[in-house]
Amino acid sequence: MERKMANRKLILLSQLKSKLAAENLEEIDWVTFGVIVKKVTPQSANNGRTFSIWRLNDLRDLSQCVSLFLFGDVHKEHWKTDQGTV
């Protein structure tokens, strides 16, 4: 894990909103970790393509969730991932 995290900044999901407001994260190599706390049934977009929505949390502050939208190949590969997965 130390090798994978070398030169990267860890940002907790519960801190993401404040970090986005305060820093330009596009210029930083950063990572975050989250648990899938809720999955919405896959839906169809206006263009007919299917996508998924996951709600992620870092289990530090259950009121702070991030919605992750999965499209295309990412949706196809991961839509069956179980709730509770990190």
C-alpha positions as CSV (number, residue, x, y, z in Angstrom):
1,M,0.0,0.0,0.0
2,E,2.9,2.4,0.7
3,R,4.2,1.8,-2.8
4,K,0.8,2.5,-4.3
5,M,0.3,5.6,-2.2
6,A,3.8,7.1,-2.9
7,N,3.4,10.7,-4.0
8,R,-0.4,10.6,-3.7
9,K,-2.6,12.5,-1.3
10,L,-5.3,10.6,0.6
11,I,-8.6,12.6,0.8
12,L,-11.3,11.1,2.9
13,L,-14.7,10.9,1.2
14,S,-16.2,12.9,4.1
15,Q,-13.7,15.7,3.4
16,L,-14.1,15.7,-0.4
17,K,-16.6,18.5,-0.6
18,S,-14.5,20.9,1.4
19,K,-11.3,19.9,-0.4
20,L,-13.0,20.5,-3.8
21,A,-13.9,24.0,-2.6
22,A,-10.5,24.8,-1.2
23,E,-8.0,23.1,-3.5
24,N,-7.6,22.5,-7.2
25,L,-7.6,18.7,-7.1
26,E,-7.0,18.5,-10.9
27,E,-3.4,19.4,-10.2
28,I,-3.0,16.8,-7.4
29,D,-2.6,13.0,-7.6
30,W,-5.1,12.0,-5.0
31,V,-7.0,8.9,-4.0
32,T,-10.0,8.1,-1.8
33,F,-11.6,5.0,-0.4
34,G,-15.3,4.4,0.1
35,V,-17.9,1.7,0.9
36,I,-20.9,1.2,-1.3
37,V,-23.7,2.0,1.1
38,K,-26.5,2.1,-1.4
39,K,-27.0,1.0,-5.0
40,V,-29.8,2.3,-7.2
41,T,-31.3,-0.1,-9.7
42,P,-29.6,0.4,-13.1
43,Q,-31.3,3.0,-15.2
44,S,-31.5,4.0,-18.8
45,A,-30.3,7.4,-20.0
46,N,-32.0,9.4,-22.7
47,N,-29.7,7.9,-25.3
48,G,-30.8,4.3,-24.2
49,R,-27.6,3.4,-22.6
50,T,-27.8,1.8,-19.1
51,F,-25.9,3.3,-16.1
52,S,-25.7,2.7,-12.4
53,I,-25.5,5.0,-9.4
54,W,-23.7,4.1,-6.2
55,R,-23.7,6.1,-2.9
56,L,-20.3,5.9,-1.3
57,N,-19.3,6.7,2.3
58,D,-16.1,6.4,4.3
59,L,-17.9,5.3,7.5
60,R,-16.6,8.4,9.4
61,D,-19.7,10.5,8.8
62,L,-22.7,8.7,7.5
63,S,-24.4,12.0,6.6
64,Q,-21.7,12.7,4.0
65,C,-22.1,10.5,0.9
66,V,-20.8,10.8,-2.6
67,S,-22.8,9.7,-5.6
68,L,-20.8,7.8,-8.2
69,F,-22.3,7.4,-11.7
70,L,-21.1,4.4,-13.7
71,F,-21.4,4.5,-17.5
72,G,-20.2,2.4,-20.5
73,D,-17.6,-0.3,-19.9
74,V,-17.3,0.7,-16.2
75,H,-21.0,0.0,-15.7
76,K,-20.9,-3.2,-17.6
77,E,-17.9,-4.5,-15.6
78,H,-19.0,-3.4,-12.1
79,W,-22.8,-3.1,-11.9
80,K,-23.1,-6.4,-10.1
81,T,-20.7,-5.3,-7.3
82,D,-22.3,-6.0,-3.9
83,Q,-23.4,-3.2,-1.5
84,G,-20.9,-3.1,1.3
85,T,-17.9,-3.6,-1.0
86,V,-15.0,-1.2,-0.4
